[in-house]
């Protein structure tokens, strides 16, 4: 500012509010608004309501977090520009990593049953069932697998310079 004054330039003094606490509220790991959102999106039982509840529990004493009373799917964050209200209705659905419809429709017709199962509605239960049935071997198959694994092991141990 002094440099501008020496040159005769008129400059307005602008005061900036510190925004670091608000940024930390959003970005801190392991617990910040965004990391909690990621956690809720990855969980099988995460809901908008459980996200707001976790935020209230985690940030009730944070100076930039203002919880709303009751069961409202809303909270407020105090930013440099003022208080911003976040309506959480639909947050989790909007923030889940979804595969494009074209990819999902391609997977539905995959040749491997396990791949199709992984992307169905009951994917976890069906995948475990599919996996269990796909690894059951007859005694003769188990013997063949042991022989093949030994021969592969033998080939990989051999000196490559020969």
C-alpha positions, 0 to 999 in steps of 0.5 A, spaced: 500 500 500 505 504 501 508 503 494 502 505 491 501 512 496 508 514 494 506 514 486 500 518 488 495 512 486 489 512 490 487 505 493 482 502 497 484 498 503 480 491 502 479 487 509 479 480 507 476 475 512 479 469 514 476 463 511 481 457 513 476 455 519 470 454 513 475 450 509 478 446 514 470 444 516 469 442 509 476 439 507 479 436 513 480 428 513 478 424 517 473 428 519 470 434 514 464 435 511 466 432 504 469 426 508 463 424 512 459 425 505 464 420 502 463 415 508 455 415 507 455 414 500 460 408 500 456 405 506 450 401 504 446 404 509 447 411 508 442 416 508 441 424 507 438 424 515 444 419 517 449 424 514 446 430 517 446 427 524 453 425 523 455 432 521 451 435 527 455 430 532 461 431 529 461 439 528 456 441 533 462 445 537 465 448 530 464 455 530 463 455 522 457 449 523 450 451 525 446 445 526 438 446 525 433 444 530 429 438 529 430 433 524 431 438 518 435 435 512 439 442 513 445 445 516 448 452 515 456 453 514 459 460 516 463 462 510 467 469 508 461 471 504 456 470 510 452 464 512 450 459 507 444 454 508 445 447 505 439 443 504 441 436 504 435 432 501 438 428 495 445 429 497 447 422 497 444 420 491 447 426 487 454 424 490 454 417 489 459 415 484 454 412 478 457 408 472 454 411 466 447 407 463 451 405 457 456 401 461 451 398 466 447 396 460 453 393 457 455 389 463 448 386 464 449 382 458 456 380 460 458 373 458 461 372 465 455 370 470 459 373 476 460 380 472 453 380 471 451 378 478 456 384 481 452 389 478 445 387 479 440 390 485 442 384 490 449 384 488 453 383 494 449 377 496 448 374 489 456 375 488 458 371 494 453 365 492 456 365 485 463 365 488 462 360 492 458 355 487 464 357 482 470 355 486 467 348 488 471 343 485 470 335 484 476 331 487 479 330 480 479 337 478 482 339 485 488 334 483 488 337 476 489 344 479 494 341 484 498 338 478 497 345 474 500 349 480 506 345 481 508 345 474 507 353 473 511 354 479 516 349 477 517 353 470 517 360 474 523 358 478 527 355 473 533 359 471 531 364 465 538 364 462 538 357 460 
